[in-house]
Amino acid sequence: MDEASTSASGGSAGRSFPPARSGVFYRFTQQDLPAWKPAMTPGCVITIFLIIGITFVPIGLVCLQASNSVAEIVHRYDIDCVPNAYRGNKQAYIKDSSISKKCIQKVQVRYRMKAPIYVYYELDNFYQNHRRYVKSRSDKQLRRGLEHTESSCSPIERSNGLPIVPCGLIAWSLFNDTYGFTRGSKDIMVDRKNISWRSDREHKFGKDVYPFNFQNGSLIGGGKLDPNVPLSNQEDLIVWMRTAALPQFRKLYGVIEEDIQADETITMHITNNYNTYTFGGKKSLVLTTSTWLGGKNDFLGYAYMITGSLSIFLSILFALIHVKVPRPHGDAAYVSWSRKNSNS
């Protein structure tokens, strides 16, 4: 063997290469394995659109019916709960601790609300998804205690030289309005237990971690926490710490386990503590029931109906075009995969 051939073969000594066109390996890489390759004829396309339409329209109607069967009351109270003397300066009202924040609002129930009735507070123009806001927390601290306080909690990390538990902007801005309900002279009980995710209570918030040095500084952001109750039992905090993706969101406050009849008048006893006036936010109190599909939301029903109706329209349009201006079809025997099968 000459020197050139020796040097050429020396680099590949001890290695083996698969054949360039070796059976299944080559057919797989070239996407040439046996497969169903349908020819989309006009009749096939029309049938597919028609099936989609016939299926989606009834589903949309069922979803809309489920959404319309939800009884819901949405009552905005952030303006009505401000005394007339402070309507021109709402920030002065909310920041003055000497002014009572108690507020009574009455609403009439239009439809029968069957238990369980979910009580939500709704905030608008509040961007919990802001990057700085979302990062300002310490998951290790929430789970294990103050020795795991991290710099990510800045600027709400320490107060008077001591760590804050829970630290961060999310916990510091905890929502602190409170609600109570009566009808006539009878109180309506609101169950505040199990309003948070079970996985959060058991895995994200420690059972032996207690609030420490929280809201003790000169700048108070929101609600206070009981220092004798572990974070895993502070469900208002747990609900608040699961940040919302949109600037308008609802968070669960409690559950009413008794029916409310149509045309009843419900008295809402609201403590209007939370400051949304600085950033032009809105606050609403929501009472709602639910169905097998969840709460009131017409979007899914309309989406199914619009998609189904459009599919039926397209199927009729394509059928008319196919009948009026038929297009000659090619012989399917001449397509590439059919020729390969016949040759083999």
VOGU-3710 file (C-alpha; in Angstrom, 3 decimals, decimal comma):
1> mdeastsasg> 0,000/0,000/0,000  1,476/3,421/-0,901  1,997/6,298/1,528  -1,005/8,314/0,341  -3,449/5,477/0,822  -1,927/4,621/4,182  -2,333/8,197/5,476  -5,892/8,368/4,154  -6,917/5,190/5,920  -4,996/5,888/9,105
11> gsagrsfppa> -7,437/8,474/10,420  -10,338/6,039/10,273  -8,586/3,059/11,813  -10,676/1,302/14,427  -13,899/3,069/13,403  -16,785/1,768/11,319  -19,343/3,797/9,408  -22,854/2,737/8,430  -23,475/2,310/4,742  -24,675/5,477/3,070
21> rsgvfyrftq> -27,877/3,851/1,815  -28,459/1,072/4,355  -32,078/-0,012/4,577  -34,264/1,459/7,319  -31,628/3,949/8,499  -31,607/5,712/5,156  -35,389/5,558/4,675  -35,997/6,980/8,150  -33,667/9,948/7,711  -35,205/10,656/4,325
31> qdlpawkpam> -38,746/10,424/5,775  -39,515/7,667/3,300  -41,081/5,114/5,644  -44,560/3,743/4,854  -47,230/6,255/5,888  -50,789/7,246/5,152  -50,635/10,083/2,643  -54,180/11,156/1,808  -55,003/13,240/-1,219  -57,091/16,232/-0,036
41> tpgcvitifl> -59,852/16,176/-2,607  -62,618/18,830/-2,542  -65,073/16,307/-1,102  -62,660/15,448/1,717  -62,063/19,111/2,604  -65,790/19,921/2,573  -66,552/16,939/4,804  -63,873/17,866/7,343  -65,138/21,463/7,643  -68,730/20,237/7,948
51> iigitfvpig> -67,864/17,772/10,726  -65,978/20,472/12,638  -68,918/22,855/12,352  -71,551/20,299/13,360  -69,424/19,322/16,385  -68,336/22,752/17,584  -71,657/24,631/17,422  -73,474/22,349/19,925  -70,440/22,400/22,232  -70,489/26,209/22,131
61> lvclqasnsv> -74,195/26,301/22,958  -73,660/23,975/25,937  -70,770/26,133/27,203  -72,844/29,312/26,866  -75,750/27,706/28,693  -73,430/26,694/31,539  -71,972/30,207/31,733  -75,406/31,867/31,701  -76,588/29,648/34,552  -73,960/31,217/36,845
71> aeivhrydid> -75,447/33,839/39,174  -72,967/36,636/39,787  -72,930/39,974/41,611  -70,097/42,434/40,933  -70,204/45,533/43,122  -67,563/48,256/42,848  -67,152/50,043/46,174  -63,896/52,016/46,114  -65,667/55,278/45,194  -68,941/54,837/47,096
81> cvpnayrgnk> -67,042/54,062/50,303  -65,239/57,419/50,292  -67,012/60,126/52,352  -68,320/63,043/50,327  -65,909/65,435/52,025  -62,947/63,466/50,631  -64,191/62,715/47,129  -61,762/65,298/45,756  -58,805/63,934/47,720  -59,203/60,182/48,138
91> qayikdssis> -55,555/59,673/49,082  -55,933/61,900/52,119  -58,897/59,806/53,209  -57,215/56,420/52,813  -53,978/57,545/54,523  -55,668/59,161/57,521  -55,932/56,469/60,193  -58,223/58,650/62,329  -61,034/58,353/59,751  -63,236/55,286/59,995
101> kkciqkvqvr> -62,962/53,019/56,999  -66,206/51,184/57,755  -68,626/51,181/54,848  -72,083/49,680/54,360  -73,354/48,851/50,882  -76,601/47,145/49,899  -77,220/45,048/46,811  -80,291/43,233/45,589  -79,906/39,674/44,376  -81,542/39,255/40,980
111> yrmkapiyvy> -81,258/35,471/40,679  -81,243/32,646/43,166  -77,703/31,820/44,240  -77,200/28,238/45,274  -74,419/27,323/47,697  -71,495/27,251/47,570  -71,260/30,982/46,832  -67,708/32,198/46,277  -66,653/35,610/47,580  -63,874/37,303/45,612
121> yeldnfyqnh> -62,244/40,697/45,724  -61,399/42,112/42,315  -58,656/44,628/41,599  -58,218/46,531/38,367  -55,128/48,369/37,075  -52,914/46,480/39,553  -49,938/44,919/37,750  -48,905/41,970/39,886  -47,038/40,606/36,864  -44,456/43,412/36,966
131> rryvksrsdk> -40,995/41,811/36,836  -39,603/43,665/39,859  -42,730/42,898/41,879  -42,765/39,177/41,003  -39,067/38,714/41,890  -39,348/40,521/45,230  -39,848/37,446/47,416  -37,862/34,589/48,957  -39,349/31,142/48,472  -36,657/29,634/50,708
141> qlrrglehte> -37,598/31,995/53,516  -41,309/31,246/53,154  -40,510/27,555/53,485  -37,622/27,490/55,978  -37,487/30,718/57,968  -35,747/34,074/58,392  -32,188/32,687/58,119  -32,879/32,240/54,397  -33,714/35,890/53,741  -32,342/36,782/50,309
151> sscspiersn> -31,356/40,000/48,581  -34,089/39,331/46,001  -36,561/40,730/48,556  -35,124/44,221/48,166  -36,315/46,864/48,922  -38,498/45,188/51,593  -35,788/42,992/53,059  -34,947/44,384/56,496  -36,462/46,824/58,967  -34,581/48,348/61,899
161> glpivpcgli> -31,635/46,133/60,976  -33,611/42,880/61,345  -34,901/40,526/58,631  -38,564/40,727/57,662  -40,632/37,545/57,445  -42,225/37,334/54,939  -40,015/39,705/52,989  -40,536/41,318/49,612  -42,954/43,640/47,868  -45,661/41,021/47,305
171> awslfndtyg> -46,113/40,230/50,993  -45,631/43,878/51,990  -48,542/44,956/49,743  -50,915/42,331/51,186  -54,581/43,122/50,509  -56,330/44,082/53,768  -59,952/45,012/53,042  -62,427/42,913/55,021  -66,011/41,901/54,286  -69,069/40,759/56,172
181> ftrgskdimv> -72,629/40,054/55,035  -76,075/40,195/56,576  -79,638/39,785/55,345  -82,090/41,468/57,620  -80,800/40,955/61,131  -79,138/37,620/60,366  -75,426/37,279/59,665  -74,263/35,327/56,653  -71,258/33,243/57,618  -68,228/33,269/55,322
191> drkniswrsd> -65,910/30,258/55,514  -62,312/31,503/55,300  -60,699/28,047/55,435  -59,214/26,178/52,463  -59,322/29,189/50,158  -55,721/28,628/49,045  -54,138/25,848/47,037  -53,402/22,772/49,113  -50,012/22,363/47,421  -49,074/25,908/48,507
201> rehkfgkdvy> -50,046/25,283/52,128  -48,172/21,991/52,350  -45,084/22,635/50,240  -44,415/26,364/49,759  -45,167/27,850/53,181  -43,536/26,426/56,296  -45,548/25,060/59,195  -42,850/26,248/61,632  -42,215/29,641/59,989  -43,883/32,598/61,725
211> pfnfqngsli> -44,191/36,263/60,698  -41,380/38,341/62,156  -40,810/42,104/62,096  -43,572/42,409/59,480  -45,081/45,885/58,794  -43,107/47,335/61,711  -41,278/49,999/59,730  -42,230/53,585/59,063  -43,726/52,677/55,680  -46,736/50,361/55,880
221> gggkldpnvp> -47,839/48,713/52,659  -50,914/46,641/53,406  -52,298/44,084/55,838  -50,685/42,764/59,004  -50,156/39,131/59,971  -50,648/37,337/63,269  -47,103/36,582/64,553  -48,423/33,551/66,451  -49,829/31,793/63,373  -47,464/29,940/60,988
231> lsnqedlivw> -47,328/31,025/57,368  -48,905/27,747/56,238  -52,106/28,825/58,035  -52,087/32,443/56,818  -54,323/31,729/53,847  -54,973/35,353/52,906  -51,222/35,724/52,442  -50,954/32,472/50,477  -53,725/33,545/48,088  -52,154/36,981/47,624
241> mrtaalpqfr> -48,659/35,593/47,015  -49,841/33,649/43,957  -49,467/36,601/41,600  -51,926/37,282/38,799  -50,975/37,434/35,121  -53,300/40,299/34,139  -53,897/43,772/35,606  -57,530/42,893/36,349  -57,825/39,860/38,580  -59,902/38,208/41,289
251> klygvieedi> -58,724/36,451/44,422  -60,787/34,235/46,656  -61,792/35,731/50,013  -64,137/33,033/51,330  -67,108/30,778/50,659  -70,757/31,176/51,743  -72,321/27,793/52,452  -75,992/28,825/52,353  -78,382/29,708/49,546  -79,445/33,260/48,784
261> qadetitmhi> -82,864/33,648/47,230  -83,825/35,913/44,359  -84,950/39,477/45,206  -83,272/39,341/48,629  -81,335/42,406/49,761  -77,826/41,701/51,021  -76,009/44,189/53,234  -72,244/44,281/52,720  -70,118/45,452/55,651  -66,851/46,559/54,078
271> tnnyntytfg> -63,662/47,840/55,699  -62,082/49,980/52,992  -58,399/49,874/53,997  -56,491/49,125/50,826  -55,026/52,076/48,958  -55,813/51,800/45,249  -56,337/55,544/44,850  -52,630/56,348/44,461  -52,335/54,432/41,186  -55,913/54,828/39,921
281> gkkslvltts> -56,977/51,278/40,702  -60,479/49,915/41,177  -61,879/47,587/43,828  -64,938/45,396/43,532  -66,614/42,755/45,638  -67,815/39,682/43,736  -70,312/37,020/44,792  -70,644/34,187/42,315  -71,719/30,597/41,940  -70,102/28,008/39,680
291> twlggkndfl> -71,000/25,167/37,320  -69,207/22,094/35,957  -67,415/24,504/33,592  -66,309/26,892/36,335  -67,310/30,522/36,819  -69,039/32,919/34,463  -67,090/33,193/31,226  -68,747/33,460/27,802  -65,490/33,400/25,833  -65,218/29,624/25,457
301> gyaymitgsl> -68,810/29,278/24,243  -68,483/32,088/21,713  -65,131/30,718/20,512  -66,664/27,307/19,786  -69,715/28,819/18,105  -67,747/31,228/15,906  -65,300/28,511/14,863  -68,109/26,047/14,134  -70,210/28,580/12,234  -67,222/29,648/10,154
311> siflsilfal> -66,452/26,005/9,334  -70,037/25,365/8,197  -69,964/28,536/6,088  -66,695/27,483/4,447  -68,000/23,980/3,753  -71,097/25,411/2,022  -68,980/27,922/0,088  -66,526/25,249/-1,075  -69,424/22,946/-2,043  -71,027/25,666/-4,191
321> ihvkvprphg> -67,720/26,457/-5,875  -67,081/22,760/-6,477  -70,529/22,284/-8,060  -70,561/25,484/-10,105  -66,928/25,571/-11,214  -65,678/21,990/-10,970  -61,962/21,522/-11,229  -60,567/18,481/-13,059  -58,743/16,103/-10,787  -55,472/14,424/-11,514
331> daayvswsrk> -55,167/10,658/-11,458  -54,052/9,671/-7,950  -52,184/6,736/-9,442  -49,563/9,157/-10,770  -48,578/10,741/-7,450  -45,067/9,956/-6,295  -45,897/7,483/-3,544  -48,345/5,581/-5,724  -45,722/5,206/-8,454  -43,212/3,883/-5,931
341> nsns> -45,670/1,299/-4,649  -46,542/0,152/-8,170  -42,869/-0,074/-9,187  -41,995/-2,126/-6,151
//
